[in-house]
Structures are given as C-alpha cells and as structure tokens.
Amino acid sequence: MNKAILAGIAALAIAPASAMAQWSDDFESYGDGELLFNVGGWTGWDNTMGAAGTATSAQAHSGNRSILAGPSADAIHPFAGEFTSGQWSLSAWMFMYRNDHTADTFFIVNNQYNHGGPYVWTIEMQFDVTTQTVLDDFRSETPISIAYDRWAEIRIDFDLDNDTQTTWYDGQMLSTGTMTRSNGDPLEIANIDLYSTGATCYYDDFNIIPAPGTIALLGLGGLGFAGGRRRRRA
C-alpha cells in the first residue's frame, strides 16, 4: 500500500467525528435565548412556534450553548432525504436535572415526517419519571437508570440497508432490533424530535456520521482504493 493511502487512513483514524459529520449542530452559532423556530433547520412540531426549542447558555456540553427543550416543548429537526441508505451513527448529549424531571420526556426519531403528516415513528426513547429509567417504547429493552445532573450520550446506530438499529444511552445498550416497525415503513432518518411533557432538558453536540465500520471504507474510496407504558404514539 502506498504512502498516500497510508496517510489517508491515518488521518481518518485520528480525525474527530465532527470533522467527518454529514450533519452536526453544537448551537454555538445561535444567540443566547434565541428561539430556534425555522433557524438552522430547527423548528417546532408541525412548524408550530410554541413548540420550538431555545438556544441557551444555561448548560453546555461543549462551548457555550445548548438547546433547551422543555419544560413543555416539541422541538424538531427534519431532514430532506439526506439519510435514506447506508450505515449511520446519530448521537447527541443530554442533560436533565433530577429536580426538574417532573414529567416524561422523549427522544424520538421519525422515519417519515411532514408538517401536518404523515408521520412514522422508528425510535422513541422514554425518560420515565416514575421509574427514573430510560425505556424503548417500541422494542424489548434493558432499562437504564437516567443519568441526572450530568451530561450523558444518546447514540443510535442505523443500518438503513439491512433494516437494523441499536440504541445506546450513557455507554450502555438499551435495545437492538429492526429499524422499521411495520412492513413498508421507510428506511430513513427523517426527523429528530425532542419532546417533553414537563421536564427541562438540554441537548448539545448533535452528529450524524458514517457508522464506525464504514468510515475507513469511505476514506479508501475517496483515495481511489477499490473494495404497555405511556407512549406518545402507539
């Protein structure tokens, strides 16, 4: 293997995930207190202003800003057909105060979304106020205790070609299985939905990047190398 290819592989190995991200947002470009309604791709569910999140300096995983989704919010970021095939890793960091967790909150991914519908849900992580655990509303899961008063990573690994997903929270696997829930459901990452029914939640450092096993292959290609609970929706 020639030195140029070796150098390219080495660069991929040490490059931060954000450098290879197909989509990312760290909220640093927004003003403190700015309503993220049709700003930076963010809006409210069904394009409703009152559902939008707010950029804030009250908490930040990195830099000085995050998005506040709560205590009652339905902040969303739709995608226009960018993620319809391949293997992708979606990640975000979440912060929730124990004392502010007064109602359930949800981290949702839609595999179909349009303002006013139709909608299809693929991921619904429920942060349950009663059990103080994270649940998967659509699959068998191993419940994980909520990491209060500190930042914890949410990560979902999607294989859109083979209809699989694995959901992680705070470094632990919550669930794994098919991405679609019914025959004919779209194989697409179509929308991120930060839905809260009363909890104050902060999110930061969103990324959608090629899944770890595909990054090296993408780099080689670029170098010319061939080779029964409460639910938001039932």
Stockholm file with secondary structure:
# STOCKHOLM 1.0

chainA/1-234         MNKAILAGIAALAIAPASAMAQWSDDFESYGDGELLFNVGGWTGWDNTMGAAGTATSAQAHSGNRSILAGPSADAIHPFAGEFTSGQWSLSAWMFMYRNDHTADTFFIVNNQYNHGGPYVWTIEMQFDVTTQTVLDDFRSETPISIAYDRWAEIRIDFDLDNDTQTTWYDGQMLSTGTMTRSNGDPLEIANIDLYSTGATCYYDDFNIIPAPGTIALLGLGGLGFAGGRRRRRA
#=GR chainA/1-234 SS CCHHHHHHHHHHHHSCGGGGCSEEECSTTSCTTCBCSSBTTBEEGGGCGGGCCEEESSCCSSTTCEEEECSSEEEEEECSSSCSSSEEEEEEEEEECGGGCCSCEEEEEEEECCTTSCCEEEEEEEEETTTTEEEETTSCCCCEECCTTSEEEEEEEEETTTTEEEEEETTEEEEEEESCSSTTCCCSCCEEEEEESSCCEEEEEEEEEECHHHHHHHHHHHTTCCCCCCCSCC
#=GC SS_cons         CCHHHHHHHHHHHHSCGGGGCSEEECSTTSCTTCBCSSBTTBEEGGGCGGGCCEEESSCCSSTTCEEEECSSEEEEEECSSSCSSSEEEEEEEEEECGGGCCSCEEEEEEEECCTTSCCEEEEEEEEETTTTEEEETTSCCCCEECCTTSEEEEEEEEETTTTEEEEEETTEEEEEEESCSSTTCCCSCCEEEEEESSCCEEEEEEEEEECHHHHHHHHHHHTTCCCCCCCSCC
//
